[in-house]
């Protein structure tokens, strides 16, 4: 039956542009999200579920249930609003904004809009019914005193905090848990019959049985007691529980992977390009266990041919399988010090998918032809079978290519010609990268070295050599080619987008630079090249590190989205993640889209539509942040434990951040950060200048600025709070400028 509206617009399932895609998803297809939105927009008024059912002529019980779930999902994703009249209406993005909640320890919060626009401030009153990571729909209520857009909650779309880890307290007849996650400001009230055997001061896991409301805190019950004190290894367990990181493989997944063997079946190798004789190699860190990518390069009359072979995860992880559902739920592997929570089970992540040396592996290859100026002139993708000829490390490759290590060169003499071509190509592409303005800030990464009983021996810097940069450059090139390929095919896809600086951040940056006698080109719309020209101009300055830090902080955070917004930091119009499908779900989605095209199928028949990609982009971005936050918590705790026996000692350091309540100092050669609170700066009254990133003394003229060298003493280490308190060392205070004499009035 075909129903038409009064204006003769056909809204039947046969007229759905995504009917083919829906047919793959459902035995009895239902209207796509796109068609549902089109129907409500055309109606010009909210519609009840019965009216939607009638318009689409749905009859079977399966279709009715599938439609109910789809409408609920569209409601949760902020596409539709279910009003008090029990009807669905469109969300007007100019009036209502859907997004993820970011809580703050002081009770207020922000909503990070799905559309990538600037965050909205939420007052403590608006945050009362919300918890960190919830999804909500808000309206713009006005502008606060600091000039920020302020939101008012219209509807809570999704609850994403179901349990918390923290310490149990009993006082004045109340029992409550103070969450370890400082993004959650509310304490969890524990029901009288929900305490179990938990005792005062113990670290517990509380399940939230009643979410917070405007008038009441969240209510929970104790489901696990973790212990009195933090034993070695418990910091990771706490992070897993606190951030609700999935870390147990479900039964249906374990059943699904039972037939998998350690070797690739011969049948799977058929109808693929055979690259087993091509000397592809992997280049990774010494402690890497899963190998996503392998590379090979040869000279051509007009430049080079580069092969970037990527593990073919999409062959093993089929859409909607138990493996796929769990991979989507995790979205990323989480890397703690000396422990990993993988996105895929070990038989795949370290076995069948990993490009281990001298074994056959399935891969998807990006073949790139690059001219003598380092420009990609042609690229293509194809399925292949390969056998890695060597598992090389960054240090080995740098030793051979940069340092001229003859012993290693002899060991890998068969591979040396190809490695040298890789290096020659990298040097040419490096020049091309700099010419387009891709940013390359020198950030300091560190690695924790453990001794006996998981005690930290030292914290060491990770040195990036030319081998790191070589692989990074080739991966960026393959990712760029993947984005260009899918754009050309007009496929629904997930891109990695990175916006330029917002107007407010740009104004603050230019004011800061102006005080130093510097300027950023490009006017109101600076380009990455303008940033890099500025970086070149400050090389050799003693405050270069300070300026670089401020430049970095003017940037927005990169996220996943189907929108073609480009990548500001890499100076690219389109960029996708393609090269790490073992550990990132967005890469797996890109592989599926490319394979769909290689098989000659239509865009409309692809399993995912643009709305699906919007949802998956937000989910993957949120899970990426969740993994980063959990890892940061663990590292902070470990660093606090490391400093426990150093209270009272003095260390040199650099001011790494300045706030209204003091400044943070990173200790030199230890890479541990702590706070010098403003109350410990007794020699003067200090005022915070956010533009110049400094605290200014009122009488003495003493200033503490981002990037300044200081000497501090450790006064307190709080493991529960994961905080270290410093105060200025006596010699630092003695160096302070004496109070200025007041000029006598005439």
C-alpha positions in Angstrom: 0.0 0.0 0.0 1.3 3.4 -0.9 0.2 6.4 1.1 0.6 10.0 -0.1 0.3 13.2 1.8 -2.3 15.8 0.9 0.4 17.5 -1.3 1.0 14.2 -3.2 4.4 13.5 -1.7 5.0 9.8 -1.6 6.3 8.6 1.8 6.1 4.9 1.1 9.0 2.6 1.9 9.5 2.1 -1.9 10.2 5.8 -2.2 12.8 5.7 0.5 16.2 6.6 -1.0 17.8 4.3 1.6 15.4 1.4 1.1 18.3 -0.9 -0.1 20.3 -0.2 3.1 17.2 -0.8 5.3 16.5 -4.1 3.5 20.0 -5.3 4.5 19.3 -4.4 8.1 15.8 -5.7 8.5 13.9 -8.7 7.1 10.8 -6.4 7.1 12.4 -3.0 6.3 11.3 0.2 8.0 11.6 3.8 6.9 15.1 5.3 7.2 15.8 8.1 9.7 16.1 10.4 6.7 12.6 9.6 5.5 11.1 10.0 9.0 12.6 13.4 9.4 11.4 14.3 5.9 7.9 13.2 6.8 7.7 15.3 10.1 9.2 18.3 8.3 6.6 18.0 5.5 3.8 17.6 7.9 4.7 20.9 9.5 3.6 19.8 13.0 4.5 17.1 15.6 3.3 13.6 14.8 2.3 10.8 17.1 3.7 7.3 16.5 0.3 6.1 15.2 0.3 8.8 12.6 3.9 7.9 11.5 2.8 4.2 11.3 -0.2 5.2 9.2 1.9 7.4 6.9 4.3 4.6 6.2 1.7 1.8 6.1 3.5 -0.4 8.5 1.6 -3.5 9.5 3.8 -6.3 10.9 4.6 -6.6 14.6 8.4 -6.7 13.7 8.1 -3.4 11.8 6.1 -1.7 14.6 8.7 -2.7 17.2 11.6 -1.7 14.9 10.0 1.7 14.3 9.5 2.2 18.1 13.2 1.5 18.7 14.3 3.7 15.8 12.2 6.7 17.1 13.6 6.1 20.6 17.1 6.1 19.2 16.4 9.3 17.2 15.1 10.8 20.4 18.3 9.8 22.3 20.5 11.1 19.5 18.9 14.5 19.6 17.2 14.3 16.2 13.7 14.2 17.6 12.0 15.5 20.7 9.1 13.6 22.3 6.9 16.4 23.6 4.3 16.4 26.5 1.6 15.8 24.0 3.3 12.4 23.3 4.2 13.5 19.8 7.5 13.6 17.9 8.8 17.0 16.7 12.0 18.1 14.9 14.8 19.5 16.9 15.6 23.0 15.6 19.3 23.4 15.9 19.0 27.1 16.3 16.8 26.7 19.4 17.8 23.3 20.9 21.2 21.8 21.1 22.0 18.1 21.7 25.3 17.1 23.2 27.4 15.4 25.9 27.7 16.7 29.4 31.1 17.5 30.9 31.0 17.8 34.6 33.3 19.8 36.9 34.4 19.2 40.5 33.0 22.6 41.5 29.4 21.7 40.6 29.0 23.5 37.3 29.4 21.9 33.9 29.3 22.3 30.1 27.5 20.7 27.2 29.7 19.8 24.2 27.3 20.1 21.2 27.2 17.2 18.7 27.5 19.8 15.9 31.0 20.8 17.0 30.0 24.3 18.0 31.4 26.0 21.1 30.5 24.5 24.5 27.6 25.9 26.5 28.0 26.7 30.2 25.7 24.9 32.6 25.2 26.4 36.1 25.2 24.1 39.2 21.5 24.4 39.3 21.2 23.1 35.7 23.7 20.3 36.5 21.7 19.0 39.5 19.8 16.3 37.5 22.9 15.5 35.4 26.0 13.4 35.7 29.3 13.6 33.7 29.0 11.9 30.3 25.1 12.0 30.2 23.6 13.2 26.9 21.1 16.1 27.1 19.1 18.5 25.0 19.4 22.2 26.0 18.3 25.6 24.9 20.3 28.7 24.9 19.2 30.6 28.0 21.5 33.6 27.6 25.0 34.8 28.2 26.7 34.6 31.5 29.0 37.2 33.2 32.0 35.8 31.4 30.4 36.2 28.0 29.8 32.4 27.6 26.6 31.0 26.1 24.6 29.5 28.9 22.3 26.5 28.6 19.1 25.4 30.2 18.3 21.7 30.2 15.2 20.7 28.2 15.5 17.0 28.3 17.9 14.3 29.4 18.5 12.1 26.4 20.7 9.3 27.8 22.2 8.3 31.1 25.8 7.1 30.8 27.0 6.8 34.4 25.6 3.7 36.0 28.3 3.0 38.7 31.0 5.0 40.5 34.1 4.1 42.4 35.0 6.1 45.5 35.4 6.1 49.3 32.6 5.3 51.6 31.7 7.7 54.4 29.3 7.5 57.3 28.4 10.6 59.3 25.3 12.1 61.0 23.2 9.1 60.1 24.0 9.4 56.4 26.1 7.0 54.3 27.5 8.3 51.0 30.2 7.7 48.5 32.6 10.4 47.2 33.3 9.5 43.6 37.0 9.1 42.6 36.1 10.6 39.2 36.4 14.4 39.9 34.1 15.2 37.0 31.3 14.0 39.2 30.6 16.6 41.8 27.6 14.9 43.4 28.1 12.4 46.2 26.1 9.2 46.0 23.7 8.6 48.8 23.6 4.9 49.9 20.3 3.3 50.8 20.2 1.7 54.3 19.8 -1.8 52.9 22.4 -1.2 50.2 25.6 -0.9 52.4 26.3 -4.6 52.7 29.6 -5.3 54.5 31.3 -2.1 53.4 33.0 0.0 56.2 33.9 3.6 56.7 36.8 4.7 54.5 36.9 1.7 52.2 37.1 2.0 48.5 33.9 0.7 47.0 31.9 0.4 43.8 28.4 1.9 44.0 25.7 1.1 41.5 23.4 4.0 40.8 19.8 2.8 41.3 18.1 6.2 41.1 19.6 8.9 38.9 19.8 12.5 40.3 16.9 14.9 39.9 16.7 18.7 40.3 15.9 18.2 44.0 17.8 15.1 45.0 21.3 13.5 44.8 21.8 10.2 43.0 21.0 7.2 45.2 23.0 3.9 45.0 23.9 0.6 46.6 27.3 -0.9 47.2 28.0 -3.8 44.8 31.7 -4.4 45.6 34.3 -3.5 48.2 37.8 -3.0 46.6 39.8 -2.5 49.8 41.1 -0.2 52.5 44.1 1.2 50.6 45.4 1.3 47.0 47.4 -1.9 46.5 49.8 -2.1 43.4 47.6 -2.6 40.3 44.4 -1.4 42.0 44.7 2.1 40.3 43.9 0.4 37.0 41.0 -1.6 38.4 39.6 1.7 39.9 39.9 3.4 36.5 38.2 0.5 34.8 35.3 0.6 37.2 35.2 4.4 37.5 35.0 5.0 33.8 32.9 1.9 33.1 35.4 0.6 30.6 34.2 -2.7 29.0 36.9 -5.3 29.8 35.2 -8.6 29.9 34.4 -10.5 26.7 30.7 -11.5 26.5 29.8 -15.1 26.1 28.3 -14.8 22.6 31.6 -13.3 21.4 33.7 -16.1 22.9 31.4 -18.6 21.2 31.8 -16.7 17.9 35.6 -16.7 17.9 35.9 -20.4 18.8 36.3 -21.6 15.2 39.2 -19.1 14.6 42.6 -20.7 14.1 46.1 -19.1 14.4 46.7 -19.3 10.7 44.8 -17.6 7.9 42.6 -20.2 6.0 43.6 -20.8 2.4 40.1 -20.0 1.2 40.4 -16.4 2.6 43.5 -15.8 0.5 41.7 -16.3 -2.8 40.8 -13.4 -5.1 43.4 -11.1 -3.5 46.6 -9.5 -4.9 49.6 -11.7 -3.8 52.2 -9.5 -2.1 54.0 -12.2 -0.1 57.2 -11.8 -2.1 57.1 -8.0 -1.8 59.4 -7.0 1.1 56.9 -5.2 3.3 58.1 -4.5 6.8 56.5 -3.3 10.1 58.2 -0.5 12.0 57.0 -0.1 15.6 58.1 0.5 19.2 60.1 -2.2 21.1 57.1 -3.1 23.3 54.4 -3.2 20.5 52.4 -6.4 20.3 49.9 -5.7 17.6 51.1 -4.6 14.2 48.5 -2.6 12.1 50.7 -1.4 9.3 53.5 -2.4 7.0 55.3 -0.3 4.4 57.3 -0.8 1.2 58.8 1.8 -1.2 60.5 1.6 -4.6 61.9 4.2 -7.0 60.0 5.0 -10.2 61.1 7.2 -13.2 58.9 10.1 -11.9 59.3 9.6 -8.2 58.3 6.7 -5.9 55.7 4.0 -5.4 54.7 3.6 -1.8 52.6 0.6 -0.4 50.9 1.0 2.9 49.4 -2.3 3.9 46.9 -2.3 6.8 45.6 -5.3 8.7 42.3 -6.4 7.2 40.2 -6.4 10.3 36.9 -5.9 8.4 37.3 -9.4 6.9 37.1 -11.0 10.4 34.8 -8.5 12.2 31.5 -8.7 10.3 28.8 -6.0 10.6 26.4 -6.6 13.5 28.3 -9.7 14.7 29.1 -10.2 18.4 32.7 -9.1 17.7 31.4 -5.9 16.0 29.0 -5.0 18.8 31.7 -5.3 21.4 34.3 -3.4 19.2 31.7 -0.6 18.8 31.0 -0.6 22.5 34.7 -0.2 23.3 35.6 2.0 20.2 39.3 2.0 21.1 42.0 0.0 22.9 43.0 1.6 26.2 46.7 1.7 26.9 47.6 1.8 30.6 51.2 1.6 31.8 52.2 -2.1 31.2 48.5 -3.1 30.6 46.2 -2.9 27.7 42.4 -3.3 27.4 42.2 -4.3 23.6 39.3 -3.4 21.3 39.5 -6.9 19.9 40.3 -10.3 21.5 43.9 -11.4 21.5 43.5 -14.1 18.9 42.7 -11.2 16.5 44.6 -8.2 17.9 47.9 -10.1 18.4 47.2 -13.0 16.1 45.2 -13.3 12.9 44.9 -9.5 12.2 48.4 -8.5 13.4 51.0 -8.3 10.6 53.5 -10.5 12.4 56.7 -11.4 10.6 57.0 -14.4 8.2 53.4 -15.5 8.3 50.6 -14.9 5.8 48.2 -12.2 6.7 45.2 -10.5 5.0 45.5 -6.8 4.4 44.0 -3.8 2.6 46.6 -1.9 0.7 46.8 1.8 -0.2 49.1 2.1 -3.2 50.4 5.6 -3.7 52.4 7.2 -6.6 54.3 10.2 -5.4 56.3 12.6 -7.5 59.8 14.1 -6.9 58.2 17.1 -5.1 56.5 14.8 -2.6 53.0 15.2 -4.0 50.6 12.2 -4.3 49.7 12.0 -8.0 47.7 8.8 -8.0 46.4 6.3 -5.4 44.2 3.1 -5.3 43.0 0.6 -2.8 42.9 -3.2 -3.1 42.7 -6.4 -1.0 45.9 -8.4 -0.7 47.6 -11.2 1.1 51.1 -10.4 2.5 53.9 -11.8 4.6 55.9 -9.2 6.6 59.7 -9.7 5.8 60.8 -8.2 9.2 59.5 -6.8 12.4 61.7 -3.6 12.8 61.8 -1.1 15.6 62.0 2.7 15.4 65.4 2.6 17.1 66.8 0.0 14.7 65.6 1.9 11.6 67.0 5.2 12.9 70.3 3.5 13.7 70.6 2.2 10.1 69.3 5.1 8.2 70.5 8.1 10.3 73.4 6.8 12.4 74.8 4.5 9.8 75.0 1.4 12.0 76.9 -1.1 9.9 76.2 -4.2 12.0 72.4 -3.7 11.7 72.7 -2.8 8.0 74.4 -6.1 7.4 71.8 -8.0 9.3 69.0 -6.5 7.1 71.1 -6.1 4.0 68.3 -7.5 1.7 65.9 -4.8 3.0 68.4 -1.9 3.1 67.7 -0.6 -0.5 63.9 -0.4 0.2 64.5 1.2 3.6 66.8 3.8 2.0 64.1 4.6 -0.5 61.6 5.0 2.3 63.9 7.5 3.9 64.5 9.3 0.7 60.8 9.6 0.1 60.2 10.8 3.7 62.7 13.6 3.4 61.0 14.9 0.2 57.5 14.6 1.7 58.7 16.3 4.9 59.5 19.4 2.7 56.1 19.2 1.1 54.4 18.9 4.6 56.2 22.1 5.8 55.3 24.0 2.6 51.5 23.3 3.1 51.8 24.3 6.8 51.1 21.1 8.6 51.9 21.6 12.3 54.7 19.7 14.0 54.9 20.8 17.6 57.5 19.3 19.9 55.4 17.7 22.7 57.1 15.8 25.5 55.8 12.3 26.0 57.0 10.1 28.9 57.1 6.5 29.8 57.0 4.9 33.3 59.6 2.3 34.0 58.6 -0.2 36.7 60.7 -2.3 39.1 59.9 -5.0 41.5 56.3 -5.2 42.9 55.2 -2.7 40.3 57.0 0.2 42.0 58.1 3.0 39.7 61.9 3.1 39.2 61.9 6.2 36.9 59.9 8.3 34.4 61.8 8.7 31.2 61.1 10.9 28.1 60.1 9.2 24.8 62.5 10.5 22.1 61.0 10.7 18.6 63.5 10.0 15.9 63.3 10.1 12.1 61.9 6.6 12.0 58.9 7.7 14.1 58.4 10.7 11.8 58.8 8.5 8.7 56.0 6.1 9.7 53.8 9.0 10.9 54.2 10.8 7.5 53.3 7.7 5.5 50.3 6.9 7.7 49.0 10.5 7.3 49.4 10.1 3.5 47.4 6.9 3.5 44.7 8.4 5.7 44.4 11.4 3.5 44.0 9.1 0.4 41.3 7.1 2.2 39.3 10.3 2.9 39.7 11.5 -0.7 38.6 8.2 -2.1 35.4 8.0 0.0 34.6 11.7 -0.7 34.9 10.9 -4.4 32.5 8.0 -4.1 30.1 10.2 -1.9 30.0 7.5 0.7 28.7 7.9 4.3 32.0 8.0 6.3 33.6 9.0 9.5 36.3 11.7 9.1 38.8 13.0 11.6 38.0 16.7 11.8 40.0 19.4 13.5 38.6 23.0 13.6 40.8 26.1 13.6 40.8 28.3 16.7 37.5 29.9 17.8 37.1 33.7 17.6 37.5 34.1 21.4 40.7 31.9 21.6 42.1 33.7 18.6 41.5 37.1 20.2 43.2 36.0 23.4 46.1 34.5 21.4 46.7 37.7 19.4 46.6 39.8 22.6 49.2 37.6 24.2 51.4 37.6 21.1 51.1 41.4 20.9 52.5 41.8 24.4 55.6 39.9 23.2 55.9 42.0 20.1 54.8 39.1 17.9 51.9 38.8 15.5 50.0 35.9 13.8 49.2 36.4 10.1 45.9 35.6 8.4 43.7 38.2 10.1 40.4 36.7 11.4 41.0 33.4 9.6 44.7 32.4 10.1 45.8 29.3 8.2 48.1 26.5 9.5 50.8 28.1 7.4 50.5 31.3 9.4 51.0 29.3 12.6 54.1 27.6 11.2 55.6 30.9 10.0 55.2 32.1 13.6 56.8 29.0 15.0 59.8 29.5 12.6 60.2 33.1 13.7 60.5 32.2 17.4 63.1 29.4 17.1 66.0 30.2 19.5 64.0 32.5 21.8 64.2 31.6 25.5 60.3 31.8 25.6 59.8 29.6 22.5 58.4 26.8 24.6 55.9 29.2 26.3 54.7 30.5 23.0 54.4 27.0 21.5 52.3 26.0 24.5 49.9 28.9 24.1 49.6 28.2 20.4 48.7 24.6 21.1 46.0 25.7 23.7 44.4 28.0 21.1 43.4 24.9 19.1 40.2 22.9 19.4 40.2 19.1 20.0 40.0 16.8 17.0 36.8 14.6 16.8 35.1 12.1 14.6 32.3 13.4 12.3 30.9 12.8 8.8 31.1 16.5 8.2 33.7 17.7 5.6 35.4 20.3 7.8 39.0 19.4 7.2 41.9 19.0 9.6 43.4 22.3 10.6 46.5 20.9 12.3 47.5 18.8 9.3 46.5 21.5 6.8 44.3 19.0 4.9 40.8 19.5 3.4 39.8 15.9 4.3 41.3 13.4 6.6 40.1 9.9 7.8 41.6 7.3 10.2 42.4 4.2 8.1 45.7 2.8 9.4 44.8 1.4 12.9 41.7 -0.8 12.6 43.0 -3.2 15.3 42.7 -0.5 18.0 40.3 2.1 16.6 36.7 1.5 15.5 36.5 4.5 13.1 39.3 2.9 11.1 37.2 -0.2 10.8 34.3 1.8 9.5 36.5 3.4 6.9 37.7 -0.1 5.8 34.1 -1.2 5.4 33.2 1.8 3.3 36.2 1.3 1.0 35.5 -2.4 0.6 31.8 -1.6 -0.2 33.1 0.6 -3.1 35.7 -2.0 -4.3 32.9 -4.5 -4.6 31.0 -2.1 -6.9 28.0 -1.7 -4.6 25.7 1.4 -4.6 26.0 4.1 -2.0 22.4 3.6 -1.0 23.0 -0.1 -0.1 25.7 0.7 2.4 24.8 -0.5 5.8 25.4 2.9 7.4 23.8 6.2 6.5 24.9 9.7 7.4 22.8 9.8 10.6 24.5 6.5 11.7 27.9 8.1 11.1 26.9 11.2 13.2 25.9 8.9 16.1 29.0 6.7 15.7 31.3 9.8 15.5 30.0 11.2 18.7 30.3 7.8 20.4 33.8 7.1 19.2 34.9 10.7 20.2 33.4 10.2 23.7 35.0 6.8 24.1 38.4 8.2 23.0 38.1 10.9 25.6 37.0 8.3 28.2 40.1 6.2 27.4 42.4 9.3 27.7 40.8 10.4 31.0 41.1 6.9 32.5 44.8 6.6 31.4 45.5 10.1 32.8 44.0 9.2 36.1 46.1 6.0 36.4 49.3 7.9 35.4 48.5 10.7 37.9 48.0 8.1 40.7 51.3 6.3 39.8 53.2 9.6 39.8 51.8 10.5 43.2 52.8 7.2 44.6 56.3 7.7 43.1 56.6 11.1 44.9 55.3 9.9 48.3 58.8 9.4 49.8 60.1 12.7 48.4 58.0 15.1 50.5 60.3 17.9 51.8 62.8 17.7 48.9 63.4 20.5 46.4 63.4 20.3 42.6 63.8 22.7 39.7 60.8 22.9 37.3 58.9 24.9 34.7 55.5 26.6 35.1 53.2 24.5 32.9 49.9 26.3 33.6 48.7 29.4 35.4 45.2 29.8 36.9 43.4 32.2 39.2 44.2 29.9 42.2 47.9 29.4 41.6 50.2 27.8 39.0 51.2 24.3 38.1 54.9 23.3 37.9 56.4 20.3 36.0 59.5 19.1 37.7 62.6 18.9 35.4 63.8 15.4 34.5 61.1 13.8 36.6 58.1 14.9 34.5 55.7 15.1 37.5 53.3 18.0 37.9 52.0 19.7 41.0 50.3 23.0 42.2 51.8 26.0 43.9 48.6 27.4 45.5 48.2 31.2 45.5 47.8 31.1 49.3 51.4 29.8 49.5 52.7 33.0 47.7 53.0 35.0 50.9 55.3 37.7 49.6 52.5 39.6 47.8 48.9 39.8 46.6 48.7 38.3 43.1 46.2 38.9 40.3 45.6 36.5 37.5 45.9 37.7 33.9 44.4 35.1 31.6 45.6 36.8 28.4 49.3 36.9 29.3 49.1 33.6 31.3 50.6 35.0 34.5 50.1 36.0 38.1 51.1 39.6 38.7 52.3 40.8 42.1 50.5 43.9 43.4 53.4 45.5 45.3 56.6 43.7 44.5 56.3 43.5 40.7 57.0 39.8 40.9 55.3 37.9 38.0 54.9 34.1 37.6 54.3 33.3 33.9 53.7 30.2 31.9 57.1 28.8 30.9 59.1 30.4 33.8 61.8 28.4 35.6 61.2 28.0 39.3 62.5 26.0 42.2 59.9 24.2 44.4 59.6 22.0 47.5 57.1 19.2 47.8 54.8 19.8 50.8 52.0 17.2 50.3 51.1 14.2 48.2 47.4 13.2 48.2 46.8 9.7 46.7 43.0 9.9 46.9 42.9 13.3 45.1 45.8 12.4 42.8 47.3 15.8 43.6 50.8 17.0 44.6 51.2 20.4 46.4 54.3 22.4 46.0 55.6 25.6 47.6 58.4 27.9 46.4 61.8 26.9 47.6 63.5 29.3 50.0 66.1 30.3 47.5 63.3 31.0 45.0 61.6 33.3 47.5 64.9 35.0 48.3 65.4 35.8 44.6 62.1 37.7 44.6 62.2 41.4 43.8 62.1 43.7 46.8 59.0 46.0 47.2 59.1 49.0 45.0 59.5 52.3 46.8 56.5 54.6 46.5 57.3 57.9 44.8 56.7 60.9 47.2 54.0 63.2 46.0 55.0 66.8 45.3 
